[in-house]
Amino acid sequence: MNSLWFCQQTNMFSLLCPHKFKEYYKEHQLDVYKNKDYIYFEEDAAHKVYLIAKGKVKIGYYDEQGNEVVKSILSKGELFGEKAILGIEVHNEFAQSVDSKTTICPVSIDTVHDLMRDNKTLSVKVYKFLGLRFKKLERRLQLLLFKDAKTRLNEFLNELKEEYGYCCPETGLIVVEHPYTQKDIASLIATSRPTLNVLMNELQQNRVLSFKRNKIIFEMLASEHFS
């Protein structure tokens, strides 16, 4: 199933990390960032791509009024700064750690191009990843522009079910165990945490779902969700 907010089906860290290749082993390094540390800013030179070994990274930009717009929150195994692969020389977004010990593997764009040139299968996977990432971001921006907060939340919950959901064998209900905080979710659907709390509590009161921290249980049977 296509997913709007996430791209975790492909573990880009396992594919591109230089540590996996003997000829690039020596240049492999890992950088550790604290919560709210910036990895790069808008207008910084784009000469690397970045792989997440641990933690979470927020990708976003600031609009003309100075408001923060969150494009995505990425986690372990994912890639960002990927536009450099296509020849973009300057970032048009920022990347910020949103975990206390986010661990990043930076890879020079020259190394990425070498790996792709030497491995056609890898090259195809990278370009498929890029195409899916751009498609998801385009779709998400359309939702943010034209849908209300309740609709954006419903779309997001459907994406969570697709990406992280499984059918509990004992109850037949869909259980979602995800890595996002309420603050993360509010940022991703462009609403406030109080508004998110109201909407989630409303769904819980209507017995659509129950939730706590990083776990959501949809009260309807799996067959009803996927019919």
C-alpha positions as CSV (number, residue, x, y, z in Angstrom):
1,M,0.0,0.0,0.0
2,N,1.2,3.5,-0.8
3,S,2.0,5.5,2.4
4,L,2.0,9.3,2.6
5,W,4.0,10.1,5.7
6,F,6.5,7.2,5.9
7,C,9.0,5.4,3.8
8,Q,10.1,2.6,6.0
9,Q,9.5,-0.3,3.7
10,T,13.1,0.1,2.4
11,N,15.8,0.3,4.9
12,M,18.1,2.8,3.2
13,F,20.7,2.6,6.0
14,S,21.3,-1.1,5.3
15,L,21.6,-0.4,1.6
16,L,23.8,2.6,1.5
17,C,25.8,2.8,4.7
18,P,29.5,2.7,3.6
19,H,30.3,0.3,6.5
20,K,28.7,-2.4,4.4
21,F,31.3,-2.0,1.6
22,K,35.0,-2.8,2.2
23,E,36.2,-0.1,-0.2
24,Y,34.4,2.6,1.7
25,Y,34.8,1.3,5.2
26,K,37.6,3.7,6.2
27,E,35.5,6.8,5.5
28,H,32.5,5.5,7.5
29,Q,31.6,7.6,10.5
30,L,28.6,8.1,12.8
31,D,27.6,11.5,14.2
32,V,25.5,11.8,17.3
33,Y,23.0,14.7,17.8
34,K,21.1,15.7,20.9
35,N,17.4,16.6,20.9
36,K,16.7,19.9,18.9
37,D,20.3,19.9,17.4
38,Y,20.2,20.9,13.7
39,I,21.9,18.6,11.2
40,Y,21.7,21.2,8.5
41,F,19.8,24.4,7.8
42,E,18.0,25.8,4.8
43,E,20.5,27.3,2.3
44,D,23.3,25.0,3.5
45,A,25.4,23.3,0.8
46,A,23.9,19.9,-0.1
47,H,26.9,17.6,-0.7
48,K,25.9,14.7,1.5
49,V,23.0,12.4,2.1
50,Y,22.2,11.2,5.6
51,L,21.2,7.8,7.0
52,I,19.5,7.4,10.3
53,A,21.1,4.6,12.4
54,K,19.2,5.5,15.6
55,G,16.7,8.1,16.7
56,K,14.4,10.5,14.8
57,V,14.9,13.5,12.5
58,K,12.4,16.2,11.6
59,I,12.4,17.7,8.1
60,G,10.8,21.0,7.6
61,Y,11.0,24.7,6.6
62,Y,9.8,28.1,7.7
63,D,7.1,29.9,5.7
64,E,7.1,33.7,5.0
65,Q,5.4,34.4,8.3
66,G,8.1,32.4,10.2
67,N,5.9,29.5,11.0
68,E,7.5,26.1,11.1
69,V,6.1,23.6,8.5
70,V,6.9,20.0,9.2
71,K,7.2,17.9,6.1
72,S,8.1,14.6,7.7
73,I,9.5,12.9,10.8
74,L,11.9,10.1,9.9
75,S,13.3,7.3,12.0
76,K,15.8,4.4,12.0
77,G,16.8,3.1,8.6
78,E,15.6,6.1,6.6
79,L,17.4,8.5,4.3
80,F,17.2,12.3,4.1
81,G,19.0,15.1,2.1
82,E,18.2,12.9,-0.9
83,K,17.8,15.7,-3.3
84,A,21.6,16.0,-3.5
85,I,21.5,12.7,-5.5
86,L,19.6,14.6,-8.2
87,G,22.2,17.4,-8.3
88,I,20.5,19.9,-6.0
89,E,23.3,21.9,-4.5
90,V,21.5,23.8,-1.7
91,H,19.0,22.6,0.9
92,N,15.6,24.1,0.8
93,E,14.6,22.6,4.2
94,F,16.1,22.0,7.6
95,A,16.9,18.7,9.3
96,Q,16.7,18.6,13.1
97,S,17.1,15.8,15.6
98,V,14.1,15.1,17.7
99,D,15.6,12.4,19.9
100,S,18.1,12.6,22.7
101,K,20.7,10.5,20.9
102,T,20.0,10.6,17.2
103,T,22.8,8.8,15.4
104,I,23.5,9.7,11.7
105,C,25.7,8.3,9.1
106,P,26.6,11.0,6.6
107,V,27.6,9.8,3.1
108,S,29.3,12.0,0.5
109,I,27.3,12.4,-2.7
110,D,30.3,11.1,-4.6
111,T,30.3,7.9,-2.6
112,V,26.5,7.5,-3.3
113,H,27.0,7.9,-7.0
114,D,29.9,5.4,-7.0
115,L,27.7,2.9,-5.2
116,M,24.8,3.4,-7.6
117,R,27.1,3.2,-10.6
118,D,28.7,-0.1,-9.5
119,N,25.4,-1.7,-8.5
120,K,22.4,-1.4,-10.8
121,T,20.0,-3.1,-8.4
122,L,20.9,-0.6,-5.7
123,S,20.5,2.3,-8.2
124,V,17.0,1.1,-9.1
125,K,16.0,0.9,-5.4
126,V,17.3,4.4,-4.7
127,Y,15.4,5.9,-7.6
128,K,12.2,4.0,-6.6
129,F,12.7,5.4,-3.1
130,L,13.1,8.9,-4.4
131,G,10.0,8.7,-6.6
132,L,7.9,7.4,-3.7
133,R,9.2,10.0,-1.3
134,F,8.4,12.9,-3.7
135,K,4.9,11.4,-4.4
136,K,4.2,11.1,-0.7
137,L,5.3,14.6,0.1
138,E,3.2,16.0,-2.8
139,R,0.1,14.2,-1.5
140,R,0.7,15.2,2.0
141,L,1.0,18.9,1.1
142,Q,-2.3,18.7,-0.8
143,L,-3.9,17.3,2.3
144,L,-2.5,20.1,4.5
145,L,-3.7,22.7,2.1
146,F,-7.2,21.5,1.3
147,K,-8.4,19.3,4.3
148,D,-9.5,20.2,7.8
149,A,-7.8,18.9,10.9
150,K,-10.2,16.0,11.5
151,T,-9.8,14.8,7.9
152,R,-6.0,15.1,8.1
153,L,-6.0,13.1,11.4
154,N,-8.2,10.3,9.8
155,E,-5.8,10.1,6.8
156,F,-2.9,9.9,9.2
157,L,-4.5,7.1,11.2
158,N,-5.1,5.2,8.0
159,E,-1.4,5.5,7.2
160,L,-0.5,4.3,10.6
161,K,-2.6,1.2,10.1
162,E,-1.0,0.5,6.8
163,E,2.5,1.0,8.0
164,Y,2.5,-0.3,11.6
165,G,-0.8,-2.1,12.0
166,Y,-1.3,-5.9,12.6
167,C,-4.3,-8.0,13.4
168,C,-4.3,-9.3,17.0
169,P,-4.9,-13.0,16.8
170,E,-6.8,-13.1,20.1
171,T,-9.3,-10.2,19.5
172,G,-9.3,-9.7,15.7
173,L,-8.7,-6.0,16.3
174,I,-6.1,-3.9,14.6
175,V,-3.2,-2.9,16.9
176,V,-0.8,-0.2,15.8
177,E,2.5,0.2,17.6
178,H,4.2,3.3,16.2
179,P,7.3,5.5,17.1
180,Y,5.5,8.9,17.2
181,T,4.7,11.2,20.2
182,Q,1.6,13.3,20.3
183,K,3.8,16.3,19.5
184,D,5.1,14.5,16.4
185,I,1.6,13.7,15.2
186,A,0.4,17.2,15.8
187,S,3.3,18.6,13.8
188,L,2.8,16.1,10.9
189,I,-0.9,17.0,10.5
190,A,-0.3,20.7,11.1
191,T,-2.4,21.2,14.1
192,S,-1.9,22.0,17.8
193,R,-1.5,19.3,20.5
194,P,-4.7,20.5,22.3
195,T,-6.7,20.1,19.1
196,L,-5.2,16.7,18.5
197,N,-6.1,15.6,22.0
198,V,-9.7,16.7,21.5
199,L,-10.0,14.8,18.2
200,M,-8.4,11.6,19.6
201,N,-10.5,11.7,22.7
202,E,-13.6,12.1,20.5
203,L,-12.6,9.0,18.6
204,Q,-12.1,7.1,21.8
205,Q,-15.4,8.2,23.2
206,N,-17.1,7.1,20.0
207,R,-15.4,3.7,20.4
208,V,-13.5,4.0,17.1
209,L,-10.2,3.4,18.9
210,S,-8.4,3.5,22.2
211,F,-4.9,4.8,22.6
212,K,-2.0,5.3,25.0
213,R,1.5,6.6,24.3
214,N,2.8,4.8,21.2
215,K,-0.1,2.2,20.9
216,I,-3.5,2.5,19.2
217,I,-6.1,-0.2,19.1
218,F,-8.9,0.2,16.6
219,E,-12.1,-1.1,18.1
220,M,-13.6,-2.3,14.8
221,L,-12.6,-5.8,13.6
222,A,-9.8,-6.1,11.1
223,S,-12.3,-7.3,8.4
224,E,-14.3,-4.2,8.8
225,H,-11.2,-1.9,8.3
226,F,-9.9,-3.7,5.2
227,S,-13.2,-4.6,3.5
